Amino acid sequence: SIFFWFRCFMSLAMLCGCFAVTVVTLLNQQTTLWEGIPPIAALITFFVLICIVGMLEGMQVAFCAAIKIQASDRENSYFAKKTCDLLFKEGENNLSGFMVGRQFFVVASMLCVAHATSVSLEEGEDNLFGVPDGLQAVF
């Protein structure tokens, strides 16, 4: 369907635009990141934090799906068995504890990412990519 592909294209275009703005501002040191951090370290930190958040989100989906799997089916993999043993111990509620801790870590990581990637231009400095002031405010 054309509507599906249009949405896919628009999502990809927005993702590429956001990625370009983030990388350019990090490398040009035009963010609110702390003084003295080299641009390449800022870029690496950004990617590490985004990867950690992605893994935590994936773990949430996997653990919620594991609830529906029979215990005998979870024993096919050593690490899957050990992880599920920790999460689903008799009489303990480790899954909800993990979910709460995971959410706190995701929030803390996203606050660090937001602090590191917020665009901060000095007075009189040119806008990113030469865009008008209205669009620069969106960045």
N, C-alpha and C positions, 0 to 999 in steps of 0.2 A: 504494500500500500504506500502511496506517495506521502501520506501524512506521517507514517512511521519514519521513512527515510529523511523527510524534512526535519523532524525532531532530532534524529541522529546527527544530521549535518549541523544543525544549530547548536547542539550540545558540544560537538567536537570543535566548532568554531569558537564558542565561548571558552572552552577549556584551553585551547591554543592561545587565545588572547590573554587569558589570566596567567597562563604559564609564561608568556612573553613578558608581560608587565612585571611579574615576580622576579624572573631571572635578571632582567635589565636593571630593575631597582636594586636588587641585592648586589649585583656586580658593580654598579655605579655608586654604591653606598648612599642611596637616596631613601633609606628606610629609617624607622625609629629604633633600629637595632642598637645595642650598646656601642659606645665609642671604643675604638681600638681593636675590634674584631675584623680580621681580614675578610675581604669579599668571598674568597673561595671557602673559608671556614663557615661563613654564613650560609652559603649555598649548600654545603654538605650537611650542615645542621638542619636546614629546612627539609632536605630530602630524607634524612634519617627520621626526623619527627613525623613526617607524612607517612613513611613506610611503617613506623611503629603503630600509628593510628590505624592504618589499613589492616595490619595484622591483628590488632585487637578487635576490630570490627568483624574480621573473618572468623576469629575465635568465638565471638558471640554467636554468630550464625551456626557455626559447627557444633557448639555445645548445646544450643537449643534444638538442633536437629538430632543430636545424640540422645536426647531424652526419649525420643520415640523408638530408638533402636533397642532390640532385645539385648540383654547382658551377654548372651552367648555369641551374638554377632559382633560385639565390640572386642572380642578377644582375638581377632584376626591379626592385629598389629600390636607389637610390644608397647609402643608409646601410646597408642590409642587406649590400650587396656590400663596402663598406669595412670593416664590422665583421667579416664572415666572412674577408676577406683578412687581417686582423690575427690572428684566432683560428686560422686553418688554414694559415698559411704553410708552405711546403715545408721539412721538416727541423726545424721549431721546434715546441715543445710549449706554445703560448700558452694553450690552453684550460685545461689543468690548472693553470697558473700563475694564470690569472684566477680559477678556482674556489677555490684556496687563499686568494688575497687577498680574494675576496668573502666567504669564510667568516670570516676574521679581522675584517673590517669589520662583518659581521652580529653577531658575538659582542660586539665593542666597543660597537656601537650598543645592543644589548639590555642590556648591563651599565649603560649610561647611562640607559636607560629604566627599568630595575629600580631604580636609585638614585633616580631622579626621582619614581617613583610608589609607592614603599614607604610604607605608611601609618604615621604616627608621631604618636600622640596623647599629650598631656601628662598627667601624673598627675592624676586627678580630672576630666578632661575627658569630656564625654558621648560615647558611641559614635556612629558614623556611622549615620544614619537611625534611631537609637534601638534598634538590634538588641541582642540579648543578648550577653554577654561571649564565649560560645563561638563565635558567628558572627563577632563582631568579630575574633577571633583568625585566622579564615580570610582576612579582608581584609588 
